[in-house]
């Protein structure tokens, strides 16, 4: 029964917020079972591969953007792993505004023309030229570099979110 409830909630979320159930829908014991089912290596933490494997079992192939969204919402200490504590805190708290995340993900996908989960300088130049007729490559480069905080030549969804917060 727990599996069915979990699958129903996962399938209904876009982008994934990993809110498997509201606190009154699953018992604490059922939440433990869900966590344990996802934690395939049994180390007490959920990594990106475990989340992606679980999502593949309950819905369409998750994108990197989708997984980034999960971790940006749940991984409070930004360790790259979701602890049991973070999972339960998230599952039993009020859901974040899915509308805002949906809007941000939608806007990010517009910039991410090749769908690889990142935005390159050329993608940013292209969309800004199309949408706003901005043709100042130097200004676009400054904007790109300010957003690409890890200086890897790509804007990730998290960097995009951080830029939108400012």
Secondary structure by P-SEA (a helix, b strand, c coil): caaaaaaaaaaacccccccccccccccaaaaaaaaaaacccccccccaaaaaaaaaaccccccaaaaaaaaacccccccccccaaaaaaaaacccccaaaaaaaaaaaaaacccccccccaaaaaaaaaaaccccaaaaaaaaaaaacccccccccaaaaaaaaac
